[in-house]
């Protein structure tokens, strides 16, 4: 299933600050910690807690968020279905990166071991 240009634009315009509380709630509801959430985000993007807070305060869009990120070279190992899309088939780079993050957070919430979530290199 391919994403539509409208879908891709919607993701690009979303602010990270508007979605971040949902990430926190999702993982904490499932018994995981905010520290683990930050570890997953840092693994994917290179953003430590301080930088993450700056980006939240700045209300950056997902487009800006991922433009500033240094994506982990092992991010391409993130595969599977998320939000009805097979990650490895997504063509738009920004949408693919956003779905990488969604998939990692989903795996965290589902209780997957951190070593597996971080693709073997925590």
Buried (B, 14 or more C-beta within 10 A) or exposed (E): EEBEEEBBBEBBEBBBBEBBEEBBEBBBEEEBEEEBBBBBBBBBBEBEEEBBBEBBEEEBBBBBBBEBBEBBEEBEEBEEBBEEBEBEEBEBEBBBBBBBBBBBBBBBBEEEEBEEBBBEEE
